[in-house]
Amino acid sequence: MGTASVPIGAYTRKLLARMRLSSILTRHIVSNEPNVTSITSKVALGSADAGFAYTTDAGAAGDRVRQIRLPTWAQPPVRYQICAVRREGADTAGAQAFINKVRGSFGRRVLKRNDFGLSPRG
């Protein structure tokens, strides 16, 4: 499981609280990991029986792990932002083109195919 100070650890704790399963935190944690890559690696290598990870990270581990989907109602919302650096010398046109692509039809299809929520239009 992720440490409480990293996003995957905080999300996991919120999910368990929503499912009224927080008590498992006192008995079943083998290790607190600094990031989700450490969690999926331990599970994929057999160093841990199970771990909480994002769908995308579990998918990257391929057939070395089996995903068990957790109820959507219990999952805390995870929000990502996209932004461009504005400073002299920065490729603001290229950054804006990238943002437009992510927010456009192609980007929305890629996000959806990879189990990310859809970005707002506009």
Backbone bond lengths (Angstrom), bond angles and torsions (degrees), N, CA, C in turn:
res aa  C-N    CA-C-N  psi(-1)  N-CA   C-N-CA  omega(-1)  CA-C   N-CA-C  phi
1 M - - - 1.440 - - 1.517 108.04 -
2 G 1.312 116.33 151.33 1.452 120.22 177.58 1.517 111.70 -75.24
3 T 1.327 116.27 149.34 1.457 119.47 175.42 1.526 108.79 -61.99
4 A 1.302 117.00 157.74 1.467 121.40 -176.97 1.525 112.55 -63.73
5 S 1.325 117.61 -21.71 1.460 120.69 -175.66 1.531 113.76 -87.20
6 V 1.325 118.28 -5.73 1.469 120.28 178.06 1.531 108.77 -107.47
7 P 1.328 117.90 153.51 1.469 119.94 -174.93 1.531 114.73 -52.19
8 I 1.325 119.37 -47.18 1.466 119.57 -176.95 1.526 110.91 -63.38
9 G 1.327 117.98 -34.56 1.464 121.20 177.17 1.517 111.94 -68.39
10 A 1.326 116.25 -42.89 1.471 120.09 178.79 1.529 110.59 -65.65
11 Y 1.343 117.17 -43.89 1.470 120.48 179.34 1.521 110.97 -63.59
12 T 1.321 116.89 -40.57 1.468 120.63 179.79 1.526 110.90 -62.36
13 R 1.307 116.37 -44.15 1.459 120.19 179.72 1.531 111.08 -64.18
14 K 1.324 117.63 -39.52 1.467 120.89 177.27 1.525 110.23 -64.83
15 L 1.326 116.82 -42.73 1.459 120.95 179.59 1.524 110.50 -61.59
16 L 1.312 116.80 -47.47 1.465 120.11 -179.68 1.527 111.32 -63.10
17 A 1.326 117.14 -37.45 1.467 120.08 177.33 1.523 110.78 -64.63
18 R 1.317 117.10 -41.91 1.469 120.64 179.04 1.521 111.30 -63.91
19 M 1.326 116.43 -31.55 1.460 120.74 179.93 1.533 111.71 -90.25
20 R 1.317 116.59 2.60 1.464 123.48 -177.75 1.538 111.66 58.24
21 L 1.336 114.30 43.08 1.461 120.70 -179.43 1.526 112.19 -122.23
22 S 1.311 117.13 19.25 1.464 120.41 -177.75 1.521 113.22 -59.17
23 S 1.309 117.38 -23.93 1.468 120.45 -178.09 1.528 111.97 -62.82
24 I 1.325 118.44 -24.03 1.470 118.82 179.52 1.520 111.78 -66.56
25 L 1.340 116.78 -17.81 1.459 120.59 179.80 1.524 112.21 -67.36
26 T 1.305 117.48 -21.72 1.460 120.47 -178.57 1.528 112.34 -88.58
27 R 1.326 118.01 -13.45 1.463 119.63 -173.60 1.519 115.52 -122.01
28 H 1.317 118.77 -27.52 1.453 119.11 -165.47 1.527 116.46 -117.86
29 I 1.297 119.38 9.72 1.459 120.60 179.91 1.520 109.66 -86.50
30 V 1.314 115.82 122.38 1.459 121.06 177.83 1.527 109.43 -86.53
31 S 1.337 116.20 -40.41 1.460 119.81 179.48 1.524 110.20 -152.68
32 N 1.311 115.18 153.48 1.457 122.61 173.05 1.521 106.55 -106.55
33 E 1.307 116.02 117.28 1.460 121.10 -173.17 1.529 112.04 -100.10
34 P 1.340 116.86 151.24 1.466 120.86 -177.57 1.523 114.45 -77.52
35 N 1.336 116.92 -13.74 1.470 119.44 -179.79 1.529 110.00 -162.50
36 V 1.313 115.25 167.97 1.461 120.87 -175.54 1.538 111.64 -69.93
37 T 1.313 117.10 -28.76 1.471 120.05 177.78 1.523 110.50 -61.81
38 S 1.308 116.86 -40.31 1.468 120.51 177.54 1.520 111.53 -63.28
39 I 1.313 115.53 -38.22 1.470 120.24 179.79 1.515 110.43 -65.65
40 T 1.333 116.76 -52.44 1.469 119.33 -177.60 1.524 111.11 -64.88
41 S 1.327 117.81 -34.12 1.466 120.79 178.04 1.517 110.90 -64.03
42 K 1.332 117.34 -44.75 1.465 120.16 -179.96 1.532 111.29 -62.20
43 V 1.320 116.26 -41.77 1.463 119.47 179.21 1.528 110.01 -67.46
44 A 1.327 117.31 -45.86 1.472 121.23 -178.56 1.529 111.66 -62.14
45 L 1.327 117.04 -33.96 1.469 120.79 -179.23 1.527 113.15 -87.79
46 G 1.332 117.10 -3.98 1.459 120.69 179.35 1.517 114.07 83.35
47 S 1.341 117.83 10.20 1.463 120.94 177.48 1.523 111.84 -77.99
48 A 1.321 116.33 -16.24 1.465 122.01 176.34 1.523 107.44 -138.21
49 D 1.311 116.57 146.99 1.462 121.26 179.74 1.518 112.08 -75.82
50 A 1.317 116.64 -31.02 1.460 121.26 -176.79 1.520 109.12 -159.42
51 G 1.320 115.94 163.78 1.449 121.24 176.68 1.512 109.91 -164.04
52 F 1.306 116.07 159.83 1.459 121.45 177.25 1.512 108.73 -94.88
53 A 1.344 116.17 127.79 1.463 121.24 -178.65 1.522 108.84 -146.11
54 Y 1.307 115.36 163.83 1.461 120.24 173.58 1.528 108.20 -73.06
55 T 1.313 117.16 151.46 1.462 122.00 178.85 1.522 110.93 -53.94
56 T 1.318 116.71 -42.45 1.464 120.15 -177.80 1.523 111.77 -64.16
57 D 1.329 117.46 -38.77 1.467 120.09 179.23 1.521 111.57 -72.09
58 A 1.323 116.81 -39.59 1.463 119.68 176.95 1.524 109.78 -64.36
59 G 1.318 117.02 -39.17 1.461 120.77 177.97 1.518 112.10 -62.99
60 A 1.328 116.77 -35.54 1.465 121.00 179.55 1.528 111.62 -66.61
61 A 1.331 117.70 -23.50 1.464 121.28 178.62 1.524 111.48 -77.71
62 G 1.324 116.61 -8.26 1.460 121.26 175.26 1.512 113.52 65.61
63 D 1.330 115.66 -142.38 1.462 120.38 -175.72 1.532 112.86 -82.10
64 R 1.324 117.42 7.25 1.467 120.50 176.84 1.522 111.85 -79.37
65 V 1.335 116.64 -13.02 1.461 120.86 177.53 1.522 108.91 -132.49
66 R 1.313 115.50 158.11 1.468 121.29 174.59 1.515 107.21 -116.53
67 Q 1.307 115.71 126.55 1.459 120.41 -179.59 1.521 110.71 -85.86
68 I 1.299 114.43 137.51 1.459 121.81 172.06 1.519 105.73 -119.36
69 R 1.300 116.45 111.69 1.462 120.90 -177.65 1.527 109.79 -71.59
70 L 1.298 115.08 135.30 1.455 121.19 178.69 1.524 109.34 -96.56
71 P 1.321 118.23 154.69 1.466 120.34 -175.68 1.535 112.00 -58.35
72 T 1.303 115.38 133.82 1.456 120.93 179.96 1.524 111.41 -58.68
73 W 1.319 117.15 -39.05 1.461 120.21 -177.64 1.525 112.38 -61.46
74 A 1.325 117.69 -25.36 1.461 121.04 -177.56 1.528 112.97 -90.00
75 Q 1.311 116.65 -13.57 1.461 120.38 -175.56 1.531 111.18 -80.00
76 P 1.330 116.42 127.10 1.462 118.14 175.80 1.525 109.21 -71.09
77 P 1.315 117.65 148.59 1.462 118.70 178.83 1.531 110.66 -66.94
78 V 1.304 115.99 135.31 1.458 122.55 176.75 1.519 105.91 -113.05
79 R 1.302 116.87 120.18 1.464 121.43 -176.09 1.519 109.97 -116.07
80 Y 1.316 115.41 132.47 1.453 122.40 174.75 1.516 108.46 -115.20
81 Q 1.293 115.92 145.21 1.458 121.30 178.95 1.530 108.78 -113.00
82 I 1.311 115.95 154.97 1.456 121.35 174.65 1.521 106.77 -123.79
83 C 1.310 115.79 137.53 1.459 118.78 -177.66 1.524 109.96 -149.49
84 A 1.301 114.98 167.20 1.461 122.00 177.17 1.523 108.98 -119.31
85 V 1.313 115.84 143.74 1.461 121.51 175.49 1.521 107.79 -79.58
86 R 1.313 115.50 130.15 1.469 120.25 177.95 1.526 108.48 -114.52
87 R 1.301 115.06 100.40 1.456 120.95 175.27 1.516 107.41 -156.01
88 E 1.297 115.42 162.62 1.456 120.03 -179.51 1.524 110.01 -59.34
89 G 1.301 115.68 131.70 1.459 121.21 179.25 1.522 114.26 91.07
90 A 1.314 117.78 -12.81 1.461 120.43 179.31 1.529 109.27 -74.50
91 D 1.313 116.82 146.32 1.462 122.25 179.24 1.525 108.83 -83.38
92 T 1.319 116.74 75.38 1.457 119.78 -176.83 1.517 111.97 -66.63
93 A 1.339 117.90 -31.99 1.466 119.94 178.08 1.526 109.86 -66.81
94 G 1.317 116.93 -43.04 1.463 120.65 177.66 1.517 112.05 -65.16
95 A 1.340 115.92 -39.87 1.464 120.18 177.80 1.522 110.54 -63.30
96 Q 1.330 116.97 -43.88 1.459 120.30 179.76 1.522 111.30 -65.53
97 A 1.338 116.69 -37.43 1.467 120.57 177.43 1.536 110.07 -62.81
98 F 1.335 116.31 -41.11 1.464 120.44 178.21 1.528 110.53 -63.52
99 I 1.323 116.86 -46.74 1.464 121.29 178.92 1.526 110.11 -59.34
100 N 1.322 116.63 -43.52 1.467 120.30 178.92 1.526 110.97 -61.80
101 K 1.321 116.90 -38.96 1.467 120.43 -179.99 1.532 110.81 -66.74
102 V 1.329 116.56 -42.97 1.467 120.27 179.00 1.526 110.56 -62.63
103 R 1.316 116.79 -40.47 1.464 121.48 -177.14 1.527 113.12 -83.63
104 G 1.318 116.91 -9.99 1.461 120.78 -179.66 1.524 112.12 -84.40
105 S 1.314 116.27 -175.30 1.477 122.29 -175.94 1.523 112.41 -58.59
106 F 1.337 117.33 -45.39 1.464 120.45 -179.19 1.532 110.47 -62.51
107 G 1.327 116.63 -49.14 1.460 120.72 -179.63 1.516 112.55 -60.54
108 R 1.312 116.49 -41.01 1.462 120.78 178.88 1.530 111.04 -63.09
109 R 1.341 117.21 -38.93 1.470 120.32 177.17 1.526 111.09 -64.18
110 V 1.339 116.47 -42.92 1.469 120.79 179.83 1.530 110.32 -64.33
111 L 1.324 116.92 -44.72 1.467 120.13 178.06 1.520 111.13 -59.61
112 K 1.305 116.50 -47.01 1.467 120.76 -178.77 1.530 111.20 -63.30
113 R 1.339 116.93 -43.27 1.467 121.72 179.96 1.529 111.35 -61.28
114 N 1.334 116.69 -28.77 1.459 121.31 -178.55 1.530 112.94 -101.47
115 D 1.329 115.88 21.13 1.467 123.37 174.00 1.529 114.71 65.72
116 F 1.322 116.62 26.25 1.464 120.28 171.20 1.505 107.87 -96.30
117 G 1.318 115.14 149.96 1.465 118.94 173.95 1.515 109.19 -66.61
118 L 1.304 115.78 165.58 1.457 119.93 -176.87 1.520 111.39 -86.73
119 S 1.308 114.74 141.23 1.468 120.02 177.58 1.529 108.69 -73.50
120 P 1.327 115.66 153.30 1.470 117.66 178.17 1.519 109.95 -68.16
121 R 1.299 115.63 149.45 1.475 119.77 177.10 1.517 108.79 -82.37
122 G 1.323 114.69 157.54 1.473 117.90 173.83 1.478 113.19 121.58
